[in-house]
């Protein structure tokens, strides 16, 4: 497969993941029809991806849903940081590493859901379950791409998947924080 074919395939896969996650989260009531955006958090993606890739790629072999889902939790945590004190958090490097090192990689979900976002009990379970459902959906999509493991295309699809999960987590948390994107004329489409 040529580099151009690889890029096109990865780009198409990423769009498919984005569309699927958006529709699924809207159906679950976790996103409005107008998906919130946050350029500040979106711009942190490159840094976050570099920090997360060694852990995520290592864990993908045995725990693919966890590897994918943790990217969504990162997006949620950074949205919360953006809402509470972006002046402070935007200057920090290693935001993912800081989160991971609080209780370790295996407890990353608990760190974000309970310690950062403040969910307890049933709300914590619901958020964790929704992230797991999203990660499972994306894993299924990855599995159906039929790309050869260990190839550039496989890595590209994995990065595309965690990127879209990160953005979905960001949007979901912004929505939960009350950022509802509505048209300026006040009418829904």
PAZAPA-4460 file (N, C-alpha, C; in steps of 0.05 Angstrom, whole numbers, plus 32768, in hexadecimal, padded with zeros to 4 digits):
% residues 189
    n_x    n_y    n_z   ca_x   ca_y   ca_z    c_x    c_y    c_z   seq   type   mol
   8011   7FE8   8000   8000   8000   8000   8012   8019   8000     1      X     A
   800C   802C   7FEF   801C   8044   7FED   8017   8056   8005     2      X     A
   8029   806A   8009   8024   807D   801F   800A   808C   801C     3      X     A
   8004   8094   8003   7FEB   80A2   7FFE   7FD3   8091   8004     4      X     A
   7FD4   8077   7FFC   7FBE   8064   8002   7FBB   8061   8020     5      X     A
   7FD2   805E   802E   7FD1   805C   804B   7FC3   8074   8058     6      X     A
   7FCC   808C   8050   7FC1   80A5   805B   7FA3   80A7   8056     7      X     A
   7F9B   80A0   803D   7F7F   80A2   8036   7F6F   808E   8047     8      X     A
   7F79   8076   8049   7F6B   8061   8059   7F68   8069   8076     9      X     A
   7F7E   8074   8082   7F7D   807D   809E   7F6A   8094   80A1    10      X     A
   7F6B   80A7   808E   7F59   80BE   808F   7F3C   80B6   808E    11      X     A
   7F36   80A3   807C   7F1A   8099   8079   7F12   808A   8092    12      X     A
   7F24   807B   809E   7F1E   806D   80B6   7F18   8080   80CD    13      X     A
   7F29   8095   80CF   7F25   80A9   80E4   7F0A   80B7   80E2    14      X     A
   7F02   80BD   80C9   7EE7   80CA   80C5   7ED1   80B7   80CD    15      X     A
   7ED4   809D   80C7   7EC0   8089   80CE   7EBE   8087   80EC    16      X     A
   7ED4   8087   80FA   7ED4   8086   8118   7EC6   809F   8123    17      X     A
   7ECE   80B6   8119   7EC2   80CF   8122   7EA4   80CF   811F    18      X     A
   7E9A   80C7   8108   7E7E   80C6   8103   7E70   80B3   8115    19      X     A
   7E7B   809B   8118   7E6F   8086   8129   7E6D   8090   8146    20      X     A
   7E83   809A   8151   7E83   80A3   816D   7E70   80BA   8171    21      X     A
   7E70   80CD   815F   7E5E   80E4   8162   7E40   80DB   8162    22      X     A
   7E39   80CA   814F   7E1D   80C0   814E   7E16   80B0   8167    23      X     A
   7E29   809F   816F   7E24   808E   8187   7E20   809F   81A0    24      X     A
   7E32   80B2   81A4   7E30   80C3   81BC   7E18   80D5   81BB    25      X     A
   7E10   80DE   81A4   7DF7   80EE   81A2   7DDF   80DD   81A9    26      X     A
   7DDF   80C4   819F   7DC9   80B2   81A5   7DC7   80AC   81C3    27      X     A
   7DDE   80AB   81D0   7DDF   80A6   81ED   7DDA   80BF   81FD    28      X     A
   7DD7   80D6   81F0   7DD2   80EF   81FE   7DEA   80FC   820A    29      X     A
   7E02   80F3   8203   7E1B   80FE   820D   7E26   8115   81FC    30      X     A
   7E1A   8119   81E5   7E21   812F   81D3   7E08   813B   81C7    31      X     A
   7E08   8155   81C4   7DF2   8163   81B6   7DF6   815F   8198    32      X     A
   7DE3   8169   8188   7DE6   8167   816B   7DFD   8179   8161    33      X     A
   7E02   818E   8170   7E1A   819F   816A   7E30   8197   817D    34      X     A
   7E44   8189   8173   7E59   817E   8184   7E6C   8195   818D    35      X     A
   7E70   8198   81A7   7E82   81AD   81B1   7E9F   81A8   81A8    36      X     A
   7EAD   81BE   81A3   7EC9   81BD   819C   7ED9   81CE   81AF    37      X     A
   7EF2   81C7   81B1   7F04   81D7   81C2   7F20   81D7   81B6    38      X     A
   7F26   81EB   81A6   7F40   81EC   8199   7F58   81E9   81AC    39      X     A
   7F56   81F4   81C4   7F6C   81F2   81D7   7F72   81D5   81DE    40      X     A
   7F5D   81C5   81E3   7F61   81A9   81EA   7F69   8199   81D0    41      X     A
   7F5D   81A0   81BA   7F64   8193   81A1   7F82   8197   819A    42      X     A
   7F8C   81AE   81A0   7FA9   81B4   819B   7FBC   81A4   81AC    43      X     A
   7FB2   819A   81C3   7FC3   818A   81D5   7FC6   816D   81CA    44      X     A
   7FB8   8166   81B6   7FB8   814A   81AC   7FD4   8140   81A6    45      X     A
   7FE4   814F   8197   7FFE   8146   8190   800F   813F   81A8    46      X     A
   800F   8150   81BB   801E   814B   81D4   8014   8133   81E3    47      X     A
   7FF9   8131   81E5   7FED   811B   81F3   7FF3   8101   81E4    48      X     A
   7FF1   8101   81CA   7FF5   80E9   81BB   8012   80DF   81BF    49      X     A
   8025   80F1   81BF   8041   80E9   81C3   8045   80DC   81DF    50      X     A
   8037   80E7   81F3   8039   80DD   820E   802B   80C2   8211    51      X     A
   8014   80C0   8204   8003   80A8   8207   800B   8090   81F7    52      X     A
   8016   8095   81DF   801C   807F   81CC   802C   8068   81D8    53      X     A
   8042   806D   81E7   8051   8056   81F2   803F   8044   8204    54      X     A
   802E   8050   8215   801D   8040   8226   8006   8033   8216    55      X     A
   7FF9   8043   8206   7FE2   8039   81F7   7FE9   8023   81E4    56      X     A
   7FFF   8027   81D5   8007   8012   81C1   800F   7FF9   81CF    57      X     A
   801E   7FFB   81E6   8026   7FE4   81F5   800E   7FD4   81FF    58      X     A
   7FFA   7FE2   8209   7FE3   7FD5   8215   7FCF   7FCA   8200    59      X     A
   7FD0   7FD5   81E8   7FBD   7FCD   81D4   7FBC   7FAF   81CE    60      X     A
   7FD3   7FA3   81CE   7FD4   7F86   81C8   7FC2   7F75   81DA    61      X     A
   7FC3   7F7A   81F4   7FB3   7F6A   8207   7F99   7F78   8210    62      X     A
   7F99   7F92   8210   7F82   7FA1   8219   7F7A   7FB7   8206    63      X     A
   7F71   7FAF   81EE   7F6B   7FC4   81DA   7F56   7FD8   81E2    64      X     A
   7F41   7FCF   81EF   7F2B   7FE1   81F6   7F35   7FF5   820B    65      X     A
   7F45   7FEC   821D   7F51   7FFE   8232   7F63   8013   8224    66      X     A
   7F74   8009   8212   7F87   801A   8204   7F78   8030   81F4    67      X     A
   7F61   8029   81E9   7F51   803D   81DA   7F42   804F   81ED    68      X     A
   7F35   8043   8201   7F25   8052   8213   7F34   8067   8223    69      X     A
   7F4C   8061   822A   7F5C   8074   823A   7F5F   808E   822B    70      X     A
   7F61   808D   8210   7F64   80A5   8200   7F4B   80B7   8204    71      X     A
   7F34   80AB   8206   7F1B   80BA   820B   7F1C   80C7   8226    72      X     A
   7F25   80B9   823A   7F27   80C5   8255   7F3B   80DD   8255    73      X     A
   7F50   80DB   8245   7F63   80F2   8244   7F54   810A   8239    74      X     A
   7F45   8107   8224   7F36   811D   8219   7F22   8129   822D    75      X     A
   7F16   8118   823C   7F03   8121   8251   7F12   8132   8266    76      X     A
   7F29   8127   8270   7F38   8135   8284   7F42   8150   827B    77      X     A
   7F4C   8152   8262   7F56   816B   8258   7F3F   817F   8254    78      X     A
   7F28   8176   824D   7F11   8189   824B   7F0A   8194   8266    79      X     A
   7F0B   8183   827A   7F06   818C   8295   7F1B   81A0   829E    80      X     A
   7F34   819B   8298   7F4A   81AD   829E   7F45   81C8   828F    81      X     A
   7F3C   81C6   8276   7F37   81DE   8267   7F22   81EF   8274    82      X     A
   7F0D   81E2   827E   7EF7   81F0   828A   7EFE   81FC   82A6    83      X     A
   7F10   81EF   82B4   7F15   81F7   82D0   7F2D   820A   82D2    84      X     A
   7F43   8204   82C4   7F5B   8216   82C7   7F6F   8211   82B0    85      X     A
   7F66   8217   8298   7F77   8212   8281   7F90   8223   8282    86      X     A
   7F90   823A   828E   7FA8   824A   8291   7FBE   823A   829E    87      X     A
   7FB7   822B   82B3   7FCA   821A   82C1   7FD1   8201   82B1    88      X     A
   7FBD   81F3   82A8   7FC1   81D9   829B   7FCD   81DB   8280    89      X     A
   7FC8   81F0   8271   7FD3   81F2   8256   7FF1   81F5   8256    90      X     A
   7FFC   81FF   826C   8019   8202   826E   8027   81E9   8277    91      X     A
   8018   81D6   8281   8024   81BD   828B   802B   81AB   8273    92      X     A
   8042   819F   8275   8049   818A   8261   8043   8170   826F    93      X     A
   8040   815C   825F   803B   8141   826A   8021   813E   827A    94      X     A
   800B   814A   826F   7FF1   8148   827D   7FE8   812B   827F    95      X     A
   7FEC   811C   826A   7FE5   80FF   826C   7FF6   80F1   8281    96      X     A
   800F   80F5   8280   8021   80E8   8293   801A   80EF   82B0    97      X     A
   8013   8109   82B4   800B   8111   82CF   7FF2   8102   82D8    98      X     A
   7FDE   80FF   82C6   7FC6   80F0   82CD   7FCC   80D3   82D2    99      X     A
   7FDC   80C7   82C0   7FE2   80AB   82C2   7FF1   80A4   82DC   100      X     A
   8003   80B5   82E3   8014   80AF   82FA   8006   80B3   8315   101      X     A
   7FEF   80BE   8315   7FE0   80C0   832F   7FDA   80A5   833B   102      X     A
   7FCF   8093   832A   7FC8   8078   8334   7FD1   8062   8322   103      X     A
   7FE0   8069   830D   7FEA   8055   82FA   7FD8   8052   82E2   104      X     A
   7FE3   8046   82CD   7FD4   8042   82B4   7FBB   8032   82B8   105      X     A
   7FBD   801C   82C8   7FA6   800A   82CB   7F8E   8018   82D8   106      X     A
   7F92   802D   82E7   7F7D   803B   82F5   7F77   8056   82E9   107      X     A
   7F7F   805A   82D0   7F7C   8073   82C3   7F5E   807C   82C1   108      X     A
   7F4C   8069   82BC   7F30   8070   82BB   7F26   807B   82D5   109      X     A
   7F2E   806E   82EB   7F26   8078   8306   7F31   8093   830C   110      X     A
   7F4B   8098   8304   7F57   80B2   8309   7F47   80C8   82FB   111      X     A
   7F40   80C4   82E2   7F32   80D9   82D3   7F15   80DB   82DD   112      X     A
   7F07   80C5   82DE   7EEA   80C6   82E4   7EE5   80D0   8301   113      X     A
   7EF3   80C5   8314   7EEE   80CC   832F   7EFE   80E4   8339   114      X     A
   7F18   80E3   8335   7F2A   80F7   8341   7F29   8112   8332   115      X     A
   7F28   8111   8317   7F29   812A   8308   7F0C   8134   8303   116      X     A
   7EFB   8123   82F8   7EE0   812C   82F1   7ECD   812C   8309   117      X     A
   7ED3   811D   831E   7EC3   811D   8336   7EAA   810C   8336   118      X     A
   7EA8   80F9   8323   7E91   80E7   8322   7E95   80D1   8337   119      X     A
   7E7F   80CA   8344   7E80   80B5   8358   7E67   80A3   8353   120      X     A
   7E69   808A   835C   7E52   8078   835B   7E47   8073   833F   121      X     A
   7E2D   8074   833D   7E20   806E   8323   7E28   8081   830C   122      X     A
   7E2B   809B   8311   7E35   80AC   82FB   7E50   80A4   82F1   123      X     A
   7E62   809C   8303   7E7D   8093   82FC   7E7B   8079   82EB   124      X     A
   7E6A   8067   82F3   7E66   804E   82E5   7E5B   8053   82C9   125      X     A
   7E48   8066   82C6   7E3C   806C   82AC   7E50   8078   8299   126      X     A
   7E61   808A   82A3   7E75   8096   8292   7E8A   8081   8289   127      X     A
   7E92   8071   829C   7EA6   805C   8296   7E9B   8048   8282   128      X     A
   7E82   8041   8285   7E75   802E   8273   7E72   803B   8257   129      X     A
   7E6B   8054   8255   7E68   8061   823B   7E83   8062   822D   130      X     A
   7E98   8068   823B   7EB3   8069   822F   7EBA   804D   8225   131      X     A
   7EB4   8038   8235   7EBA   801D   822D   7EAB   8015   8214   132      X     A
   7E92   801E   8212   7E82   8018   81FA   7E8E   8026   81E2   133      X     A
   7E96   803F   81E5   7EA3   804D   81CF   7EBD   803F   81C6   134      X     A
   7ECD   8037   81DA   7EE6   802A   81D3   7EE1   800F   81C6   135      X     A
   7ECD   8001   81CF   7EC6   7FE7   81C2   7EBD   7FEB   81A6   136      X     A
   7EAE   7FFF   81A1   7EA4   8005   8186   7EBC   800B   8173   137      X     A
   7ECF   801B   817D   7EE6   8022   816D   7EF8   800A   8169   138      X     A
   7EFB   7FF9   817D   7F0B   7FE1   817A   7EFF   7FCF   8165   139      X     A
   7EE5   7FCD   8165   7ED7   7FBD   8150   7EDC   7FC9   8134   140      X     A
   7EDB   7FE3   8132   7EE1   7FF0   8119   7EFE   7FEB   8110   141      X     A
   7F10   7FEC   8123   7F2D   7FE7   811D   7F30   7FCA   8113   142      X     A
   7F23   7FB7   8121   7F25   7F9B   811A   7F1A   7F96   80FE   143      X     A
   7F06   7FA5   80F6   7EFA   7FA1   80DB   7F08   7FAF   80C5   144      X     A
   7F1D   7FBE   80CC   7F2D   7FCC   80B7   7F3F   7FB8   80A9   145      X     A
   7F44   7FA1   80B5   7F55   7F8C   80AA   7F70   7F97   80A1   146      X     A
   7F7D   7FA8   80B1   7F98   7FB0   80AC   7FAB   7F9D   80BA   147      X     A
   7FC2   7F99   80AE   7FD5   7F86   80B9   7FE2   7F92   80D2   148      X     A
   7FE1   7F84   80E8   7FEE   7F8E   8101   800B   7F95   80FC   149      X     A
   8014   7FAA   810A   8030   7FB1   8108   8038   7FC2   80F0   150      X     A
   8024   7FC8   80DF   802A   7FD7   80C7   8025   7FF5   80CC   151      X     A
   802F   8005   80BA   802A   8022   80BC   800C   8028   80BB   152      X     A
   7FFD   801A   80AB   7FE0   801E   80AA   7FD3   8017   80C5   153      X     A
   7FDC   8002   80D2   7FD1   7FFA   80EC   7FD6   8010   8100   154      X     A
   7FEF   801A   8101   7FF6   802F   8113   7FE5   8048   810D   155      X     A
   7FE3   804F   80F4   7FD3   8066   80EC   7FB6   8064   80F5   156      X     A
   7FAA   804C   80F2   7F8E   8048   80FA   7F8C   804A   8119   157      X     A
   7F9F   803F   8127   7F9F   8041   8144   7FA0   805E   814E   158      X     A
   7FB3   806D   8142   7FB5   8089   8149   7F9C   8099   8142   159      X     A
   7F90   8093   812B   7F77   809F   8124   7F61   8099   8138   160      X     A
   7F60   8080   8141   7F4C   8077   8154   7F4F   8085   816E   161      X     A
   7F67   8086   8179   7F6A   8094   8193   7F66   80B2   8190   162      X     A
   7F6D   80BD   8179   7F68   80DA   8175   7F4A   80DF   8176   163      X     A
   7F3A   80CF   8169   7F1D   80D4   8169   7F11   80CE   8184   164      X     A
   7F1B   80BB   8192   7F11   80B6   81AE   7F19   80CD   81C0   165      X     A
   7F30   80D8   81BD   7F39   80EF   81CD   7F25   8106   81C8   166      X     A
   7F20   810C   81AE   7F0E   8121   81A7   7EF1   811C   81B0   167      X     A
   7EE8   8103   81AF   7ECE   80FC   81B9   7ECC   8100   81D7   168      X     A
   7EE1   80F8   81E5   7EE2   80FD   8202   7EE1   811A   8209   169      X     A
   7EF0   812A   81FA   7EF0   8147   81FD   7ED4   8152   81FA   170      X     A
   7EC7   814B   81E4   7EAC   8155   81DE   7E98   814C   81F2   171      X     A
   7E9A   8133   81FA   7E87   8128   820E   7E89   8137   8228   172      X     A
   7EA2   813C   8231   7EA5   814A   824B   7E9C   8167   8248   173      X     A
   7EA3   8174   8232   7E9A   8190   822E   7E7B   8191   8230   174      X     A
   7E6E   817E   8223   7E51   817C   8224   7E47   8179   8240   175      X     A
   7E54   8167   824F   7E4D   8162   826B   7E51   817B   827D   176      X     A
   7E65   818B   8275   7E6B   81A4   8284   7E58   81BB   827D   177      X     A
   7E46   81B6   826A   7E32   81CA   8263   7E38   81DA   824A   178      X     A
   7E4C   81D2   823B   7E52   81E0   8221   7E41   81D4   820B   179      X     A
   7E2B   81E0   8207   7E18   81D7   81F3   7E19   81EA   81DC   180      X     A
   7E22   81DF   81C5   7E26   81F0   81AE   7E0B   81F3   81A0   181      X     A
   7E01   820C   81A1   7DE7   8212   8194   7DEC   8228   8180   182      X     A
   7DDC   8229   816B   7DDF   823E   8157   7DD9   8259   8163   183      X     A
   7DE6   826E   8159   7DE3   8289   8164   7DC6   8293   8162   184      X     A
   7DB8   828A   814D   7D9C   8293   814A   7D89   8284   815D   185      X     A
   7D94   8272   816D   7D84   8264   8181   7D73   824D   8177   186      X     A
   7D75   8247   815D   7D65   8232   8152   7D77   821A   814D   187      X     A
   7D6C   8203   8154   7D7B   81EA   814F   7D77   81E2   8132   188      X     A
   7D8A   81D3   8127   7D86   81CA   810C   7D7A   81AF   810A   189      X     A
***
